[in-house]
């Protein structure tokens, strides 16, 4: 008799995943609450919204979404500019630790950005 619930477990390098589905750094990963919700729904992992130093200025840009057109105005694709996390580093350090404690079997990847200056 065939198995009714086949396993979706997979590995990527050293990472073991319950299934091959991870959320990218995007609006659904903008807070610990949202990441926990995704994990409750069965997502195997998530990449946090990009975390920046508290001192880095974040400027909203517009437009964030635009059509990319060829020389004959044919639609070739879309451009999408997703902004960075507006939450403080301390928020994320606390949330990351709490999420990892609550969901030790899930993969949580932190997206980080800062200036190239080591200071």
C-alpha positions in Angstrom: 0.0 0.0 0.0 1.5 3.4 -1.0 2.4 5.9 1.8 -0.3 8.5 2.2 1.9 11.2 3.7 5.2 11.1 1.8 8.1 13.0 3.5 9.1 16.3 2.1 12.3 16.5 4.2 15.3 17.7 2.4 18.8 19.1 3.0 20.6 22.0 1.6 24.2 21.8 2.5 24.3 21.4 6.3 20.7 22.5 6.7 18.0 20.0 7.4 14.5 21.1 6.4 11.1 19.7 7.2 10.1 20.6 3.6 11.7 22.6 0.8 9.6 25.8 1.4 11.3 28.9 2.9 10.0 32.4 3.0 12.3 35.0 1.4 13.1 38.4 3.0 9.9 40.2 2.2 6.8 41.7 3.9 5.8 38.3 5.4 9.0 38.2 7.4 8.9 41.8 8.7 8.3 40.7 12.3 8.8 37.9 14.7 5.0 37.5 14.9 4.7 37.0 11.2 7.6 34.5 11.1 6.0 32.5 13.9 2.7 32.5 12.0 4.5 31.1 9.0 6.1 28.4 11.0 2.7 27.4 12.6 1.4 27.1 9.0 4.2 24.7 8.1 6.9 26.7 6.5 10.3 25.1 7.0 12.2 28.3 7.3 12.4 32.0 6.7 14.8 34.8 5.9 14.2 37.9 8.0 13.4 41.3 6.5 16.9 42.9 5.9 18.2 44.1 9.3 20.3 47.3 9.2 22.3 49.2 12.0 20.1 51.5 14.1 22.2 54.4 12.9 21.6 53.7 9.2 19.1 56.1 7.6 16.4 54.4 5.7 14.7 56.5 3.0 11.5 55.4 1.4 11.6 55.5 -2.4 8.9 55.8 -5.0 7.9 54.2 -7.2 8.6 50.8 -5.7 7.1 48.8 -8.6 7.5 49.5 -12.3 7.1 47.7 -15.6 10.2 47.0 -17.6 9.5 47.5 -21.3 11.5 46.8 -24.5 12.1 49.2 -27.4 8.7 48.5 -28.9 7.0 49.0 -25.5 6.7 45.2 -25.1 6.4 44.1 -21.5 9.6 42.3 -20.6 9.2 42.1 -16.8 8.8 44.0 -13.6 11.0 45.8 -11.1 10.2 45.7 -7.5 12.1 47.5 -4.8 11.5 46.1 -1.3 12.6 48.2 1.6 14.6 47.3 4.7 13.4 46.5 8.2 12.5 49.5 10.2 12.8 47.6 13.5 15.8 48.1 15.8 18.7 45.6 16.0 17.7 44.9 19.6 14.2 43.9 18.5 15.6 41.4 16.0 18.2 39.9 18.4 15.5 39.3 21.0 13.1 37.9 18.4 15.6 35.7 16.7 16.6 34.1 20.0 12.9 33.6 21.0 11.9 32.1 17.6 14.8 29.7 17.6 13.9 28.6 21.1 10.3 28.1 20.1 11.0 26.5 16.7 14.3 24.7 17.0 13.5 22.5 14.0 13.1 25.5 11.6 15.7 27.3 9.6 15.9 31.1 10.4 18.3 33.0 8.2 19.1 36.7 9.0 19.4 39.1 6.1 21.8 41.9 7.2 23.1 45.0 5.6 25.6 47.7 6.7 28.3 49.9 5.3 31.6 48.1 4.3 33.3 50.1 7.1 34.2 47.5 9.8 33.5 50.1 12.6 
